[in-house]
Amino acid sequence: MSAQDAEENEEAALFRAALTGVTPLPAPNRVNLKSEPRRAFMHESHTAILTTDILSDSFDLIPPNEYLSNGLSRMTLRKLRRNHWPIDAKLDLHGLNSDAARVSLQAFLSQAQRQGSRCVLVIHGKGMNSASGEAILKTRTRNWLIQLSGVLAYCDATPELGGSGAVLILLRSKTGE
């Protein structure tokens, strides 16, 4: 046995002697919490959700690119433009006619509110492929959003989310705002 091995054995013996009479601490009474999983994007589902069609298609004015409900701070709209809230759900209206898009939008927003979603994305397209060259779904979608009491604000999506072909919507929370 070398001098180094003898020294290590002596240190180990001293350490064991120092621990004589020591009792280990009890196991910690802790629960390991798992982080809550993020909600998956909701896509348009073809399941029947009963919603009343309350939206009107008849509007003479072109809707604004941004909307803020009465009584809310302009800061709310600024936060929405800067993606302050994570997008909880999204809906793609591409390829739908106006009636189908209106029904899908109402069902989607109703379901999103029931699930507690705060910010959602609706993709309506830019109207580049429409026969008239007009963005019919874009115009109607924004007109419909103004009519819904659950919509607090909306604005054009950021370029990576679709730009003017999509709209970010801030929904009223379950608690009221």
Secondary structure, DSSP 4 states (H G I P E B T S, - for coil): --HHHHHHHHHHHHHHHHTTT--PPPPP----PPPPPPPPPP----S------------SSPPPS-EE-TT--HHHHHHHHTT-SPP-EEEE-TT--HHHHHHHHHHHHHHHHHTT--EEEEE---STTSTTSS-HHHHHHHHHHHH-TTEEEEEEPPGGGTGGGEEEEEEPPTT--
